[in-house]
Amino acid sequence: MATSKRLILVVEDDEAMQMGLRHNLEYEGYEIVVAVDGHDGLKKLEKLQPDLVLLDVMLPRLDGFAVLGELRKTHPRLPVIVLTSKSLEADKLQGFRLGADDYVTKPFSVQELLARVSAVLKRAQPAEGDEPESLLRFGTTEVDLAQRTVLRDGATVPLAVKEYEMLRLFLRHRGDVVTREQLLHDVWGYPADNPPNTRTVDNHVAKLRQKIGPEWIETVQKLGYRLLA
């Protein structure tokens, strides 16, 4: 069970799914608030400031992808798990491009969903003992691991959750090659022995380069990337 009351916003219009999610998540110790459409979800998001959002794609008034796009403008690091009956690779990639932290296709097992919720919440928190320092610098960029903030030339860099987790992984392996498989496993939670064939990592690296400076991340052909810091 969850060790503390974490607030999860469930944006889902299907009443049966709402009840099932509420029952199982509350049993695990989470506090649950339900929104019935996209506009309702955005309103409750701003009012309640949840720890995680479970976001259905097929919503009335404003679909889940549109909600995710709006959400990321003001909450770049808020954990979001997309729930959908769509299983096409293109739909999954669209969700990840918009900043989803994970993607669960209906129907799914309760245990799988609970495991993914726990993993995403854990990744969104600073990991104890990962780094000996809480403040790391390279060039004019400063990363505060305790506050999960990034500054460049004194200005805040609005990183999405996945971008921040990638940067933190690069910092833990300064000067070493971080493979795509390692990124997919450590940041996205995919099995280490069976990662998907996807351009998600490359797309996120491209966005991260734009925000911290392209000169800091080197592409190592056929292997992955290296932080030159």
C-alpha positions in Angstrom: 0.0 0.0 0.0 1.0 3.6 -0.5 2.9 5.0 2.5 1.3 8.4 2.4 -1.7 10.1 0.9 -0.8 11.0 -2.7 -3.5 12.8 -4.6 -4.3 11.3 -8.0 -6.6 13.1 -10.5 -8.5 10.6 -12.7 -9.8 12.2 -15.9 -12.2 9.6 -17.2 -15.8 9.8 -18.5 -16.8 6.1 -18.2 -18.6 5.6 -14.9 -17.6 2.0 -14.5 -14.0 2.8 -15.2 -14.2 5.7 -12.7 -15.5 3.4 -10.0 -13.0 0.7 -10.6 -10.0 3.1 -10.6 -11.3 4.9 -7.5 -11.9 1.6 -5.6 -8.5 0.1 -6.4 -6.4 3.2 -5.9 -8.1 4.2 -2.7 -7.5 0.7 -1.4 -3.8 1.2 -2.1 -3.9 4.4 0.1 -4.2 7.1 -2.6 -6.6 10.0 -2.5 -8.7 10.1 -5.6 -10.5 13.0 -7.4 -12.4 12.3 -10.6 -13.0 14.7 -13.6 -15.6 13.7 -16.2 -14.2 15.5 -19.2 -11.2 17.4 -20.5 -12.3 20.9 -19.3 -13.3 19.6 -15.9 -9.9 17.9 -15.7 -7.9 21.1 -16.4 -10.0 23.0 -13.8 -9.5 20.5 -11.1 -5.8 20.2 -12.0 -5.3 23.9 -11.3 -7.4 23.9 -8.1 -6.1 20.7 -6.5 -2.5 20.4 -7.7 -2.4 16.6 -7.8 0.7 14.4 -7.5 -0.3 12.4 -10.6 -2.9 12.4 -13.4 -4.5 9.3 -15.0 -5.7 10.7 -18.3 -8.1 9.0 -20.7 -7.7 9.9 -24.3 -11.3 9.5 -25.5 -12.9 12.4 -23.5 -15.9 14.6 -24.3 -15.4 18.4 -24.9 -11.6 18.2 -25.0 -9.7 14.9 -25.7 -6.9 13.6 -23.6 -4.1 14.6 -26.0 -5.4 18.2 -26.1 -5.6 18.1 -22.2 -2.0 16.8 -22.1 -0.8 19.6 -24.4 -2.4 22.3 -22.2 -1.3 20.6 -19.0 2.4 20.6 -20.0 2.4 24.3 -20.6 2.0 25.0 -16.9 3.0 21.7 -15.3 6.0 20.4 -17.2 7.0 17.9 -14.6 3.7 16.6 -13.3 3.5 12.8 -13.7 0.9 11.8 -16.3 -0.2 8.3 -17.3 -2.4 8.1 -20.4 -5.2 5.5 -20.4 -6.7 4.5 -23.7 -8.3 1.8 -25.8 -6.1 2.9 -28.7 -3.1 0.5 -29.1 -1.6 1.9 -32.3 2.1 2.8 -32.1 1.4 6.2 -33.6 -1.0 7.0 -30.7 1.5 6.0 -28.1 4.2 8.0 -29.7 1.9 11.0 -29.9 1.3 10.7 -26.1 5.0 10.5 -25.4 5.7 13.4 -27.7 3.2 15.5 -25.7 5.0 14.6 -22.5 3.2 11.5 -21.1 5.2 9.6 -18.6 3.6 6.2 -19.3 0.8 4.8 -21.5 -1.6 2.0 -20.5 -3.8 0.4 -23.1 -7.3 -0.8 -22.1 -8.1 -3.4 -21.0 -5.4 -3.6 -18.4 -4.8 -5.5 -15.2 -5.2 -3.7 -11.9 -1.9 -4.9 -10.7 -0.2 -3.6 -13.9 -1.7 -0.2 -13.4 -0.8 0.0 -9.7 2.7 -0.9 -10.5 3.0 1.8 -13.2 1.5 4.4 -10.9 4.0 3.5 -8.2 6.9 3.5 -10.6 6.0 6.9 -12.1 5.5 8.5 -8.7 8.8 7.1 -7.6 10.6 8.4 -10.7 9.1 11.8 -10.1 10.7 12.1 -6.7 14.4 12.8 -6.1 16.1 9.5 -5.5 17.8 9.2 -2.1 21.5 8.6 -2.4 21.7 8.8 -6.2 24.0 11.8 -6.2 26.4 13.0 -3.5 25.6 16.6 -4.3 22.2 18.2 -4.5 23.4 21.1 -6.8 25.2 20.2 -10.0 26.6 22.5 -12.7 27.9 22.4 -16.2 28.6 25.4 -18.3 26.0 28.0 -17.3 23.4 25.4 -16.4 22.6 24.6 -12.8 20.6 21.6 -11.7 19.1 21.5 -8.2 18.3 17.9 -7.5 16.6 18.6 -4.2 14.2 21.1 -5.8 14.1 19.4 -9.2 14.8 22.8 -10.9 17.1 23.6 -13.8 18.5 27.1 -14.5 20.4 28.2 -17.5 22.1 31.7 -17.4 20.0 32.3 -14.3 16.7 31.7 -16.1 14.4 28.7 -15.3 14.5 25.9 -17.9 11.0 24.3 -18.1 11.8 20.7 -18.6 9.1 18.0 -18.9 9.4 15.0 -16.5 11.1 12.8 -19.0 13.5 15.5 -20.1 14.5 16.1 -16.4 14.9 12.4 -15.8 17.1 12.0 -18.9 19.3 15.0 -17.8 19.6 13.5 -14.3 20.7 10.1 -15.8 23.2 11.9 -18.0 24.6 13.7 -15.0 25.0 10.5 -13.0 27.1 9.1 -16.0 29.0 12.3 -16.9 31.4 11.5 -19.8 30.1 8.0 -20.2 27.8 6.7 -23.0 24.2 6.2 -21.9 22.6 3.8 -24.3 19.1 4.1 -25.8 18.2 0.8 -24.1 19.3 2.2 -20.7 17.3 5.4 -21.2 14.2 3.4 -22.2 14.6 1.3 -19.1 15.6 3.9 -16.5 13.4 6.8 -17.7 10.5 5.1 -19.4 10.4 1.9 -17.4 10.5 -0.5 -20.4 12.0 -4.0 -19.8 15.8 -3.9 -20.2 15.8 -7.1 -22.3 13.0 -6.1 -24.6 13.0 -2.3 -25.3 10.6 -1.1 -28.0 11.8 0.1 -31.4 10.9 3.7 -31.1 12.2 7.2 -31.8 10.9 8.5 -28.5 14.4 8.8 -26.9 15.8 10.7 -29.9 12.8 13.1 -30.0 13.3 13.8 -26.2 17.0 14.3 -26.6 16.4 16.8 -29.4 14.1 18.8 -27.1 16.5 18.6 -24.2 19.3 19.9 -26.5 17.3 22.9 -27.5 16.8 23.8 -23.8 20.2 23.2 -22.3 22.3 23.8 -25.5 23.1 21.3 -28.3 26.8 21.3 -27.5 26.4 19.4 -24.3 24.9 16.2 -25.5 27.0 14.1 -28.0 25.4 11.4 -30.2 27.4 8.2 -30.1 26.5 6.4 -33.3 24.6 3.1 -32.9 25.0 3.3 -29.1 23.3 6.3 -27.5 24.4 9.7 -26.0 27.0 11.2 -23.8 26.9 14.4 -21.7 30.0 16.4 -22.3 30.3 18.0 -18.9 
